């Protein structure tokens, strides 16, 4: 799994735990819904600025965002 997929999967997990739709997350994070969808699907190279916006919208710190077992695995390039 590459880093884009790991980040997308983490966003989806945190969003679902919060009971938020992609539309709700995009509104709170001030990002387009289609952008959120493409990030969650691992299709977009997201900036750290947008990761922070999404983490804030989900009510988690960057430390909590990246504190997940999938970020301890080696990343493959695609």
C-alpha positions in Angstrom: 0.0 0.0 0.0 1.5 3.4 -0.9 1.3 6.5 1.3 -1.6 8.0 -0.7 -3.7 4.9 0.0 -2.7 4.9 3.6 -3.7 8.5 4.1 -6.9 8.0 2.2 -7.8 5.0 4.2 -7.1 6.8 7.5 -9.3 9.8 6.5 -12.1 7.4 5.6 -11.8 5.5 8.9 -11.7 8.7 11.0 -14.6 10.2 9.0 -16.8 7.1 9.5 -16.0 7.0 13.2 -17.3 10.6 13.4 -20.4 9.6 11.4 -19.6 12.2 8.8 -20.4 12.0 5.1 -17.8 13.1 2.5 -20.0 16.1 1.9 -20.1 17.1 5.6 -16.3 16.7 5.9 -15.7 18.7 2.7 -17.9 21.6 4.1 -16.1 21.7 7.5 -12.6 21.3 6.0 -13.5 23.9 3.2 -12.5 21.4 0.5 -14.4 20.1 -2.5 -16.3 16.8 -2.0 -14.8 15.3 -5.1 -11.3 16.1 -3.8 -12.1 14.3 -0.5 -13.4 11.3 -2.5 -10.2 11.1 -4.7 -8.0 11.4 -1.6 -9.9 8.6 0.2 -9.5 6.5 -2.9 -5.7 7.1 -3.0 -5.9 8.9 -6.3 -4.6 12.3 -5.2 -1.4 13.5 -3.8 -2.6 15.5 -0.8 -0.6 18.3 0.7 0.2 18.5 4.4 -1.9 21.7 4.6 -5.0 19.8 3.4 -4.2 16.9 5.8 -4.2 19.4 8.6 -7.5 20.9 7.4 -9.1 17.5 7.3 -7.6 16.4 10.7 -9.0 19.6 12.3 -12.4 19.1 10.7 -12.4 15.5 12.1 -11.4 16.9 15.5 -8.0 15.1 15.7 -4.5 16.4 16.0 -1.9 15.5 13.4 -0.2 13.3 16.0 -3.5 11.3 16.4 -4.0 11.3 12.6 -0.6 9.6 12.0 -0.7 7.5 15.1 -2.0 4.4 13.3 -0.4 1.0 12.6 -0.6 1.5 8.9 2.0 4.3 9.1 4.5 2.0 10.7 4.6 -0.2 7.6 7.0 0.4 4.8 5.6 2.4 1.9 5.8 1.3 -1.7 6.0 3.7 -4.6 3.6 3.7 -7.4 
